[in-house]
Amino acid sequence: MTVSTRPADDSTPETADHLQLAEQRERRTRLFGLALFIVAETMIFVPLFAIRFLLAGTGRPADLDDGLALVLTGVMVASFAAIHIARRAAQRDRWPTAAAGLWAAAVLGLVTAVGSGIGWTDPALDAADHFGGVFYLTTGAHAVHLVLGAAFVIGLAIQAQRGRFARGDHTLVDVAYWFWAYLLVLFLAVDVIFFLV
């Protein structure tokens, strides 16, 4: 992973301006790529949410345990708070703090994914019925996104600990932050659609 494109000698004003423009263009490109990725991923989850209502209606198993979902929501919100702290630290070039926040976000995200797996053991869920089948598919897809996102965040944390980011180079942390925000919104949508409706 390359985290800096600055040459050793950028002392002339023309070179410095050129480098600044190149860095701004690279940042915009990465964020635009993330936006396209999020649109594509939304095209996966919106149909899953619609299928939930088309196949299972608005009902849900009466004895479905929503206590674990409430706890996992708190864990997911805490993971977002951690990545928010990491992003703020990265923007200030405080990389040890950024690394700690990234590690915390990744670990809490993995706890959420494992907790979702534990939630699949709820006796009220049955993969053979419409509600259970769509529940397993949707929460499983979200858990996969959490695990892959956590792997990316762990990679960033390792790079931050090793001092691999140049001063002012926090674009990848911004990308991770916005993807994590998307995962939080998805998690809240899953909660509302499967536990509150």
C-alpha positions as CSV (number, residue, x, y, z in Angstrom):
1,M,0.0,0.0,0.0
2,T,1.5,3.3,-1.0
3,V,0.5,6.1,1.4
4,S,2.6,9.0,0.1
5,T,3.5,10.1,-3.4
6,R,5.9,12.9,-2.4
7,P,9.4,12.9,-3.9
8,A,12.4,13.6,-1.7
9,D,12.9,17.1,-3.1
10,D,9.8,19.3,-3.4
11,S,11.4,22.6,-2.7
12,T,10.4,24.6,-5.7
13,P,7.0,26.3,-5.6
14,E,5.9,24.8,-8.9
15,T,6.7,21.3,-7.7
16,A,4.9,21.9,-4.4
17,D,1.8,23.3,-6.2
18,H,1.8,20.3,-8.6
19,L,2.1,17.8,-5.7
20,Q,-0.7,19.5,-3.8
21,L,-3.0,19.3,-6.8
22,A,-2.0,15.7,-7.4
23,E,-2.8,14.8,-3.8
24,Q,-6.1,16.6,-3.9
25,R,-7.0,14.7,-7.1
26,E,-6.0,11.4,-5.6
27,R,-8.1,12.2,-2.5
28,R,-11.2,13.0,-4.6
29,T,-10.7,9.9,-6.7
30,R,-10.5,7.6,-3.6
31,L,-13.6,9.2,-2.1
32,F,-15.5,9.0,-5.4
33,G,-14.5,5.3,-5.7
34,L,-15.9,4.8,-2.2
35,A,-19.1,6.5,-3.1
36,L,-19.6,4.3,-6.1
37,F,-18.8,1.2,-3.9
38,I,-21.4,2.3,-1.4
39,V,-24.0,2.8,-4.1
40,A,-23.3,-0.7,-5.4
41,E,-23.5,-2.2,-2.0
42,T,-26.8,-0.4,-1.3
43,M,-28.1,-2.2,-4.4
44,I,-27.5,-5.4,-2.6
45,F,-29.2,-4.5,0.7
46,V,-32.3,-2.6,-0.5
47,P,-33.6,-5.7,-2.3
48,L,-32.9,-7.8,0.8
49,F,-34.9,-5.3,2.9
50,A,-37.7,-5.4,0.3
51,I,-37.7,-9.2,0.2
52,R,-38.2,-9.2,3.9
53,F,-41.5,-7.5,3.6
54,L,-42.6,-9.2,0.3
55,L,-42.0,-12.7,1.7
56,A,-42.6,-12.3,5.4
57,G,-44.9,-9.4,5.6
58,T,-44.6,-7.0,8.5
59,G,-44.7,-9.8,11.1
60,R,-41.9,-11.3,13.0
61,P,-41.6,-14.3,15.4
62,A,-43.2,-13.2,18.7
63,D,-40.5,-14.8,20.8
64,L,-37.6,-13.3,18.8
65,D,-34.9,-12.1,21.3
66,D,-34.1,-8.5,20.6
67,G,-31.9,-8.1,23.6
68,L,-28.8,-9.2,21.8
69,A,-29.6,-6.9,18.9
70,L,-29.8,-4.0,21.4
71,V,-26.4,-4.8,22.9
72,L,-24.8,-5.2,19.4
73,T,-26.3,-1.9,18.4
74,G,-24.4,-0.3,21.3
75,V,-21.2,-2.1,20.4
76,M,-21.5,-0.9,16.8
77,V,-22.1,2.7,17.8
78,A,-19.1,2.4,20.1
79,S,-17.0,1.1,17.1
80,F,-18.1,4.1,15.1
81,A,-17.2,6.5,18.0
82,A,-13.7,4.8,18.0
83,I,-13.2,5.3,14.2
84,H,-14.4,8.9,14.6
85,I,-11.7,9.5,17.2
86,A,-9.2,7.8,14.9
87,R,-10.2,10.0,12.0
88,R,-9.9,13.2,14.1
89,A,-6.5,12.1,15.3
90,A,-5.3,11.3,11.8
91,Q,-6.4,14.7,10.6
92,R,-4.1,16.2,13.3
93,D,-1.3,13.8,12.4
94,R,-1.6,12.1,15.8
95,W,-0.9,8.7,14.4
96,P,-0.5,6.7,17.7
97,T,-4.0,7.9,18.8
98,A,-5.3,7.2,15.3
99,A,-3.9,3.7,15.5
100,A,-5.5,3.0,18.8
101,G,-8.9,4.2,17.6
102,L,-8.6,2.1,14.4
103,W,-7.8,-1.0,16.5
104,A,-10.7,-0.3,18.8
105,A,-13.1,0.1,15.9
106,A,-11.9,-3.1,14.2
107,V,-12.2,-5.2,17.4
108,L,-15.6,-3.8,18.2
109,G,-16.7,-4.4,14.6
110,L,-15.6,-8.0,14.8
111,V,-17.4,-8.4,18.2
112,T,-20.5,-7.2,16.4
113,A,-20.0,-9.7,13.6
114,V,-19.5,-12.6,16.0
115,G,-22.5,-11.4,18.1
116,S,-24.6,-11.5,14.9
117,G,-23.5,-15.1,14.5
118,I,-24.6,-15.9,18.0
119,G,-27.9,-14.3,17.3
120,W,-28.5,-16.9,14.5
121,T,-28.8,-19.5,17.3
122,D,-32.1,-17.9,18.5
123,P,-34.7,-20.7,18.5
124,A,-37.3,-18.4,17.2
125,L,-35.5,-18.3,13.8
126,D,-36.0,-20.9,11.2
127,A,-34.1,-20.8,7.9
128,A,-37.0,-22.7,6.3
129,D,-39.5,-19.9,6.9
130,H,-39.5,-16.6,5.0
131,F,-38.5,-14.4,7.9
132,G,-35.7,-16.6,9.1
133,G,-34.3,-17.1,5.6
134,V,-34.1,-13.4,4.8
135,F,-32.9,-12.6,8.3
136,Y,-29.9,-15.0,7.9
137,L,-29.1,-13.7,4.4
138,T,-29.2,-10.0,5.4
139,T,-27.4,-10.3,8.7
140,G,-24.9,-12.6,7.1
141,A,-24.2,-10.2,4.3
142,H,-23.7,-7.4,6.9
143,A,-21.4,-9.5,9.0
144,V,-19.2,-10.3,5.9
145,H,-19.0,-6.5,5.2
146,L,-18.0,-6.0,8.9
147,V,-15.3,-8.6,8.7
148,L,-13.8,-7.2,5.5
149,G,-14.1,-3.6,6.7
150,A,-12.4,-4.6,10.0
151,A,-9.5,-6.2,7.9
152,F,-9.1,-2.9,6.1
153,V,-9.1,-1.0,9.3
154,I,-6.6,-3.3,10.9
155,G,-4.3,-2.8,7.9
156,L,-4.6,0.9,8.4
157,A,-3.9,0.6,12.2
158,I,-0.7,-1.4,11.5
159,Q,0.4,1.2,8.9
160,A,-0.3,4.0,11.4
161,Q,1.7,2.2,14.1
162,R,4.7,1.8,11.8
163,G,4.6,5.4,10.9
164,R,3.9,4.8,7.2
165,F,1.6,7.8,6.7
166,A,3.1,11.1,5.6
167,R,2.1,14.3,7.3
168,G,-1.4,15.3,6.3
169,D,-2.0,12.0,4.5
170,H,-5.2,10.8,6.1
171,T,-7.3,10.0,3.0
172,L,-7.4,6.2,3.6
173,V,-8.6,6.8,7.2
174,D,-11.3,9.0,5.8
175,V,-12.3,6.2,3.4
176,A,-12.4,3.8,6.3
177,Y,-14.5,6.3,8.4
178,W,-17.1,6.7,5.7
179,F,-17.4,3.0,5.0
180,W,-17.8,2.4,8.7
181,A,-20.5,5.1,8.8
182,Y,-22.2,3.2,6.0
183,L,-22.0,-0.1,8.0
184,L,-23.5,1.6,11.0
185,V,-26.4,2.9,9.0
186,L,-26.9,-0.6,7.5
187,F,-26.8,-2.1,11.0
188,L,-29.5,0.3,12.3
189,A,-31.6,-0.4,9.2
190,V,-31.3,-4.1,9.9
191,D,-32.4,-3.5,13.5
192,V,-35.4,-1.5,12.5
193,I,-36.5,-3.8,9.7
194,F,-36.1,-7.1,11.5
195,F,-36.7,-6.2,15.2
196,L,-38.9,-3.1,15.3
197,V,-41.3,-3.5,12.4
